[in-house]
Amino acid sequence: QVQLVESGGGLVQAGGSLRLSCAASGSIFRFNLGWYRQAPGKQREMVADVLRRGLITYADSVKGRFTFSRDNAKNTVYLQMNSLGPEDTAVYYCKATPIEGGYVNWGQGTQVTVSS
């Protein structure tokens, strides 16, 4: 297992940018990591994740605006979010899925609020 801590959320105006970070307590080499979000009153949805090994899949709503990256040396993944809109307001969660299967780990989430 691995513990995940997200950071980088906050309040930003529409059109602005934020960079989220997710730091893992140990090596992420054997994990696929992704980002999910949950808006008030809505179900948690995928933002970016590895649905097939090595291939990052983005939600249609964020394609071209958000970019996922990972730094295995720092055990950290990032989500660069540009051209933010009010519809992006949500709690953003980091998810770690063992490549060989097993228990899925979630972070505690970081709030992103986009004002219009």
Disulfide bonds with the S-S distance in Angstrom:
Cys22-Cys94 2.15
